[in-house]
Amino acid sequence: MGKIIGIDLGTTRSAVASIENGEPKILENSEGERITPSIVAFDDGERLVGKPAKNQMLTNEENTVKSIKRHMGEKHEVELGGEEYTPQQISSMILQKLKNDAEDKLGDDVEKAVITVPAHFDDTQRQATKDAGEIAGLEVERILNEPTAASLAYGLDDEKDQTVLVYDFGGGTFDVTVLEMGDGIYEVQSTEGDNDLGGDDFDQKIVEWVLEKFEEENNIDLSDNEEAMQRIRENAEEAKKELSSRKSTKINIPFIHQEDGETYNIDYELTRSKFEELVNKLIQRTTEPTETAIQDAEIEKAEISEVILVGGTTRVPAVREHVQAITGQEPNKEVSPDEAVAEGAAVQAGSISGEMDDILLLDVAPLSLGVEVKGGLKETLIEKNTTVPAEESKVFTTAQNNQTMVTVNV
């Protein structure tokens, strides 16, 4: 069997990896970087993906799209370069770049991939991801949950039995998964999450703070000024990153607005403590899913062997502190939050292709599965956190006498 690559198709950033000499290895893109921004743009008819697309966002925002992953599985279209595109088509452009970059690095054609998704993605979102892969010219061997992928990367060289909690806080989604692992067997015990919570929301809190502060000082609302908003968003994201290693940062945006012959600038200091105040409620939203995952796994917190942090948002110090407060232990710092998912996908790909020893991966249904019955009610067949594949049967009767047809809504 030919080379199968592992792809982390992220909300804000993506990565691709393959197995080299028995180890997962991140493949650099054509810009020489290990991470590719999940951004697509059209500029004078030319399609740009990744860093080139990000570099021109300020001057070409109307033809640039980011965070399309948040719309996967939805009836949603975006206009780029005068054409309408679905989330699957936009995602396929990102996947195609990752595929092409992998081929350049490997010096060989790549036709198959394992692609990761948030654990809490439903079937429609998973199918949309698979469709995107096929549009990009990839045969999708498996759709793999992101926290599970991270555990594969973590447990590659560790054969001891242990219970691992993966706290996956990315750019657009949050997942937490509890696994039992050891001796090549990875058994998911429970998973929980929030598909509408991520680092993008942290950026937005900073944006709102800047807008409010500017309006208070100047009585000017910048929210309808698209160019100004794009500059503020870019600076908000950069400020968030800087506050992961610094106690304060400057948000300096000259010539943000001109009115009645007067020029306005933004020059604000944002401290880490103020930032933590802005995002505290977002961080607190991860508490209930984490507690639920631990409870559903039927374990005590003291039984957790390791806490693994995945996703760029886990670089925020307040997030790390919150995880430690919930679980009662310091998170593992050996796993790269940005690369572990792609590396784990490569491990799964290597197992499929025969490049690595077989692994037994027992995942669970992230959502309960049932059918609609009379009255619009749901009759559950397979409970959430049931190990898959699973099979269940129930007998149903027709709602009316002499009924000859039935519509089954899953």
Buried (B, 14 or more C-beta within 10 A) or exposed (E): EEBBBBBBBBBBBBBBBBBBEEBBBBBBBBEEBBBBBBBBBBBEEEBBBBBBBBBBBEEBBEBBBBBBBBBBBEEEBBEBBEEEBBBBBBBBBBBBBBBBBBBBBBEEEBBBBBBBBBBBBBBEBBBBBBBBBEBBBBEBBBBBBBBBBBBBBBBBEBEEEBBBBBBBBBBBBBBBBBBBBBEBBBBBBBBBBBBEBBBBBBBBBBBBBBBEBBEEEBEBEBEEBEEBBBBBBBBBBBBBBBBBEEEBBEBEBEEBBEEEEEEBEBEBEBEBEBBBEBBEEBBEBBEEBBBBBBEBBEBEEEEBBBBBBBBBBBBBBBBBBBBEEBBEBEBBEEBBBBBBBBBBBBBBBBBBBEBBEEBEBBBBBBBEBBBEEEEEEEEEBBBBBBEBEEEEEEEEEEEEEEEEEEEEEE
